[in-house]
Amino acid sequence: MPRYEYRCRSCGDTFEVNRPMAQSSDPANCPAGHEDTVKLLSAVAVGGTKSAPAPGGGNSGGGGGCCGGGCCG
């Protein structure tokens, strides 16, 4: 079930609500009971521990290839 993040305009608290996508635009009360909340745009996290390669392969020598331009011909 998707998790949506909200911020309370009254107290500034940020909280999450698990609900079906069909209810994604329904209002949500903050845990302190305030009704003036706004849904936040959340970033999607994808599993894994390696970081993405830098644009251009991350090397200073230019050239493509599997190891910075030296091994692929």
FENZI-V328112 format. One line per field, one symbol per residue. phi: phi as a letter, one per 30 degrees, with the letter a starting at -180 (. if undefined). A space follows every 10 residues. Layout:
phi: ???
//
This chain:
phi: .dcccbbddd cidcbcbcad edcdcddbdd edjdcdbbdc dcdcccekcd ddddeijicc diididbjjc ccb
//
